[in-house]
């Protein structure tokens, strides 16, 4: 089995504790086991997972996965048939500041909702209208 590093373990605990402090539902397949990897799946009450993922990306520059993660039967076990869950993964470059930024963005979402309006088009949720500059305007030409 894979053993988490001490840093990964402490960042994961910081993330899960912070989610619980925000009254955000953390999903666990085997809650009785302590050996975990640096991944947390969760749902924010009152918001679909795809909207939460779009909000975090668009308004805060935070990348998470929102949806069913090719795990439809598993998410059905959690009774999440309406849009899945959000998944945050801790990687080699993840810092405590990254965890704090994610928790701060989620706290802001819980307090006041998204700042922008969002719309689903062709299965993807995006800001509408999108106030960000087009990508071709944001990247330098080499």
C-alpha positions as CSV (number, residue, x, y, z in Angstrom):
1,X,0.0,0.0,0.0
2,X,1.0,3.6,-0.6
3,X,2.0,5.6,2.5
4,X,1.5,9.4,2.5
5,X,4.3,11.6,3.3
6,X,4.1,13.6,6.6
7,X,3.6,16.8,4.6
8,X,0.8,15.3,2.5
9,X,-0.8,13.9,5.6
10,X,-0.7,17.2,7.4
11,X,-2.0,19.1,4.4
12,X,-4.8,16.6,3.9
13,X,-5.8,16.9,7.6
14,X,-5.7,20.7,7.3
15,X,-8.0,20.5,4.3
16,X,-10.5,18.0,5.7
17,X,-10.6,19.9,9.1
18,X,-11.2,23.2,7.3
19,X,-14.0,21.7,5.1
20,X,-15.7,20.4,8.2
21,X,-15.4,23.8,10.0
22,X,-17.2,25.3,7.0
23,X,-19.9,22.6,7.3
24,X,-19.0,21.1,3.9
25,X,-19.7,17.4,3.5
26,X,-16.5,15.4,3.1
27,X,-17.1,12.1,1.3
28,X,-15.3,9.0,2.6
29,X,-15.6,5.5,1.2
30,X,-14.1,3.8,4.3
31,X,-14.3,6.3,7.1
32,X,-13.0,3.8,9.6
33,X,-9.5,3.7,7.9
34,X,-6.9,6.3,8.7
35,X,-4.4,5.6,5.9
36,X,-5.4,8.0,3.2
37,X,-4.0,9.7,0.1
38,X,-4.0,13.4,-0.4
39,X,-7.4,13.6,-2.1
40,X,-10.6,15.0,-0.6
41,X,-13.9,14.8,-2.3
42,X,-16.7,17.0,-1.0
43,X,-19.9,18.8,-1.7
44,X,-20.9,22.3,-0.7
45,X,-24.5,22.3,0.5
46,X,-26.8,24.3,-1.9
47,X,-24.4,24.2,-4.9
48,X,-23.8,21.7,-7.7
49,X,-20.3,20.3,-7.9
50,X,-19.8,21.7,-11.5
51,X,-20.7,25.2,-10.4
52,X,-18.3,25.0,-7.4
53,X,-15.5,23.9,-9.7
54,X,-16.2,26.6,-12.2
55,X,-16.5,29.2,-9.4
56,X,-13.1,28.2,-7.9
57,X,-11.4,28.3,-11.2
58,X,-12.9,31.5,-12.6
59,X,-13.0,33.6,-9.5
60,X,-10.0,32.3,-7.6
61,X,-7.7,30.5,-10.0
62,X,-8.0,27.3,-8.1
63,X,-8.2,24.0,-10.1
64,X,-10.3,21.2,-8.7
65,X,-12.3,18.5,-10.4
66,X,-16.1,18.7,-10.4
67,X,-18.3,15.9,-11.6
68,X,-18.5,12.1,-11.4
69,X,-14.8,11.3,-11.9
70,X,-15.6,8.2,-14.0
71,X,-17.0,6.7,-10.8
72,X,-20.7,6.8,-11.4
73,X,-21.6,3.7,-9.3
74,X,-19.5,4.9,-6.4
75,X,-21.1,8.4,-6.4
76,X,-24.5,6.8,-6.7
77,X,-23.6,5.0,-3.4
78,X,-23.4,8.5,-1.9
79,X,-26.7,9.4,-3.5
80,X,-25.0,12.0,-5.7
81,X,-26.9,11.5,-8.9
82,X,-27.4,15.2,-9.6
83,X,-23.9,16.3,-10.5
84,X,-21.3,14.5,-8.6
85,X,-18.8,15.9,-6.2
86,X,-15.8,18.2,-6.0
87,X,-12.3,16.7,-5.7
88,X,-9.2,18.5,-4.5
89,X,-5.9,16.7,-4.9
90,X,-2.8,17.5,-3.0
91,X,0.3,17.2,-5.1
92,X,4.1,17.6,-4.8
93,X,3.9,21.4,-5.1
94,X,0.9,21.9,-2.8
95,X,1.5,24.2,0.2
96,X,-0.4,25.3,3.2
97,X,-1.1,28.6,1.5
98,X,-2.8,26.6,-1.3
99,X,-5.1,24.8,1.2
100,X,-5.8,28.1,2.9
101,X,-6.7,29.7,-0.5
102,X,-9.1,26.9,-1.3
103,X,-10.8,27.1,2.2
104,X,-11.0,30.9,2.0
105,X,-12.7,30.7,-1.4
106,X,-15.1,28.1,-0.2
107,X,-15.9,30.2,2.9
108,X,-16.6,33.1,0.6
109,X,-18.9,31.0,-1.5
110,X,-20.8,29.8,1.7
111,X,-21.1,33.4,2.9
112,X,-22.3,35.2,-0.2
113,X,-22.4,32.9,-3.2
114,X,-20.5,33.4,-6.5
115,X,-19.7,37.0,-7.5
116,X,-20.4,36.2,-11.2
117,X,-23.3,34.6,-12.9
118,X,-22.8,31.1,-14.4
119,X,-24.5,29.1,-17.1
120,X,-24.2,25.6,-18.3
121,X,-23.6,25.2,-22.0
122,X,-22.9,21.8,-23.7
123,X,-22.3,20.2,-20.3
124,X,-19.8,22.8,-19.1
125,X,-20.5,25.6,-16.5
126,X,-18.8,28.9,-17.2
127,X,-19.2,32.5,-16.2
128,X,-21.8,34.3,-18.4
129,X,-20.9,36.9,-19.3
130,X,-17.2,36.0,-18.8
131,X,-15.4,39.2,-17.5
132,X,-12.0,37.7,-18.0
133,X,-9.9,38.7,-21.1
134,X,-9.8,36.1,-23.9
135,X,-6.9,33.7,-23.6
136,X,-5.3,35.0,-26.8
137,X,-5.2,38.5,-25.2
138,X,-3.7,37.1,-21.9
139,X,-0.8,35.1,-23.4
140,X,2.3,36.7,-24.9
141,X,3.1,36.1,-28.5
142,X,6.4,34.3,-29.0
